[in-house]
Amino acid sequence: MKFVIIGGDAAGMSAASRAKRKNPDVDVLVLEQTHDVSYSACGMPYNISDPQRDMEKLVVRRAEVFIEKNKINLLTGHRVTAIDRAAKKVTGITVQGESFDFDYDKLFIATGASAVFPDLPGFDLPQIMALKSLEDGKRIKSYIKEKNVKKAVIIGMGYIALEMCEAFEKRGVKTSMVKPRPIFLPWLNKDLADVIHEELIDKGIDIHTGYAIKKIEPSGNGVRVDCEGLTLEADMVLVASGVKPCSEMARDAGLDLGISDSIAVDRYLRTSDEDIYAAGDCADTYHVVTDDKCWIPLALIANRAGWAVADNVCGTQTRLQGVAGTSVFKVFSLEVARSGLNCKEAADAGFDPVENSVKTRSRAHGHPGSTPIHINMVADKKTGRLLGTQMVGKEGVAHRINAIAVALHNKMTVEDFSQSDLAYAPPFGPVWDPLLTAANQLVKKI
Amino acid sequence: MKFVIIGGDAAGMSAASRAKRKNPDVDVLVLEQTHDVSYSACGMPYNISDPQRDMEKLVVRRAEVFIEKNKINLLTGHRVTAIDRAAKKVTGITVQGESFDFDYDKLFIATGASAVFPDLPGFDLPQIMALKSLEDGKRIKSYIKEKNVKKAVIIGMGYIALEMCEAFEKRGVKTSMVKPRPIFLPWLNKDLADVIHEELIDKGIDIHTGYAIKKIEPSGNGVRVDCEGLTLEADMVLVASGVKPCSEMARDAGLDLGISDSIAVDRYLRTSDEDIYAAGDCADTYHVVTDDKCWIPLALIANRAGWAVADNVCGTQTRLQGVAGTSVFKVFSLEVARSGLNCKEAADAGFDPVENSVKTRSRAHGHPGSTPIHINMVADKKTGRLLGTQMVGKEGVAHRINAIAVALHNKMTVEDFSQSDLAYAPPFGPVWDPLLTAANQLVKKI
């Protein structure tokens, strides 16, 4: 069987390796447009922050290893441009400009996502960059060093924007953030967002919300970012306004698209063509809280779905339960985590949401070094179900959120969750874990 | 209504405060034999480790505050010695030697647990101490300072023994641990126990397992601990051989006892007398994995059960789901956590257990500062159910165990757990969370 995979990143390489492990007779071909496969994309901001660390440290496994050790036919520098479903064939072009085509029995689209670039004047200047591929990361890192960057502007205020904020600060780069919409972190409860805002201000970051960007113009060796009512000078600009699924080729081939133009797949990762699978940042998924489709491009989903595609192609039926929307990031001294829905998302999904925020402590009474933990918890008033939780604090946030993720997978009520036997020892939390205090308080509002 | 509570620690004071909040007309009387109520007992080893920190910092709320602010009739120095169920009366004696008696409509026994002292010669010497009450803690701390303790022997190797090991080391006290049984930490998987053993040896602790203790004798200003084939000299000895429930008075009153002679209670915390409740370290509870009775004396259970008793006395029916046996402690640079059953406990409970150990990393590939995380996970081969998990590592252990606790409350299979959408960011873990790696590996054995 010919199993062709478009894209050699998390989902694609997970599927390729697993398919070969499950059935060495499957003829696995991976077509990757860049030269990098299997690297820790999420680690790039942290790597950029440290001039001593080699960017190559992020590479988990090189293409040659997959080819020689895993016996995977992996072709880098091969960009697929079209899928011919009738002929069961993909066509494309190499970086050297040569065209190619390959037949498939089963096809897996794992094309990922790309950075959203505003269609405005000046965004094609060489000082304007996004952080998506390893090449992007290398380019940004060498640009900071070679051009001796002293001032940067970040457009956008998502995870990558916030992580890069810290990376720039660690490199001694004075950073301004700007975005057109008025609210700093609209997906986060305001009490919690304010804690992050204060931390950024403390670290000398300038935050400009509600400024529509008009254009970028050259200015000396740098650029001038021209907004409505604001002008920012910078040596370089990072565009971190979000990502979009790379689904054009799937759409052109007539496959159904889903949420946010991602490729629509079922719980077995099948597209609307039974011989074509899609997964990772280019495809949609199910949400365990709503049981509806969602598009949440994160690394774990891509890896897990890649494995499931391999299983299904090799004949084992693997069905994915979906995602809880769990995420975590670090910004300066703060850990920020969420799982499930915020209050607005819950209302949009048809729930009758009620929320509550608490401020508790990271360690027991009388234990030194305790810091605040801020929690916002959301429940459905009708059923008492836990719908989501957000947390911000200096410690004890990143892994604590996992208890919420598991609770959401089990559709627990807040009252049942409040009876969970969570761990207690003075260095790690109060006797009533912060999540239990949040649940105990929220129960009173249901 | 006269609501009398015997014992003013976690369970007793939680019940007293909650009863007054729910119904200010309830006549709440707390009888406490010591002078300390509401302090962080678990914080004592950490406090002892730091000569600069006042032991009083562990007091959460003083008796006077409960009396004046919460309008609770709290009598300290009042030791109850007998319960007359027919007359619905308790009798006792004060520290001043005066006898007392009080009528009750509802009685709550929250007498806690006491340290197990071997019945051997020399254990009554002044150098021999246990760490249970705040007075014990103060005595140990002042003894270390005043007697300039340089060498200590700890009898036992449980949580308190290990925490006190670290406290002694921080105070510059050379410490030996000894116990009669042959296995260092028998409840922990050997691979994980070995990690802790190595850490203790690295920190200069002498560990002697399998030495039956014969007697303790005075030796200069200190003592000599005389074991079969081993003699240990020390300035002081800490007896940390476990605790036993303070249930004698309940037994004498004819109440049913349960596991390990703890007071038998139902899910509403009722004893075999419908007007008498018991909870906390003196009572048994249900285990969410086995649905059978167990006796696990830990602080969260005591606090939660105290609230439930108050609810039930005040007319709201609150039923406890039980405990997952979750615990965590810190020993030097290691975090040690568990939830659920180990392989032997699972077999004893009638499951068909299968276990697997993995060693993963605390941070993502290429992220600096990563350290090993060791996990042992147990499942039932027949049903695929997750039964328990143990973890040891330098970071990312203490709060991660909570995801397991929630999974156990929901009686999840390992396969379902392996689909959990756990959080990922490079500073906090690999893309496949260590718990997911453990689950993915264990699934293959089921």
Interface residues (C-beta under 8 A of the other chain):
Chain A: A10 S40 C42 G43 Y46 N47 D50 R53 K57 L58 V59 V60 V288 L298 A299 L300 I301 N303 R304 L320 Q321 G322 V323 A324 G325 T326 S327 V328 F329 K330 E335 A337 S339 A364 H365 G366 H367 P368 G396 A398 H399 R400 I401 N402 A403 A405 V406 A407 L408 H409 N410 M412 D416 F417 Q419 S420 D421 L422 A423 Y424 A425 P426 P427 F428 G429 V431 W432 D433 L435 L436
Chain B: A10 S40 C42 G43 Y46 N47 D50 R53 K57 L58 V59 V60 V288 L298 A299 L300 I301 N303 R304 L320 Q321 G322 V323 A324 G325 T326 S327 V328 F329 K330 E335 A337 S339 A364 H365 G366 H367 P368 G396 A398 H399 R400 I401 N402 A403 A405 V406 A407 L408 H409 N410 M412 D416 F417 Q419 S420 D421 L422 A423 Y424 A425 P426 P427 F428 G429 V431 W432 D433 L435 L436
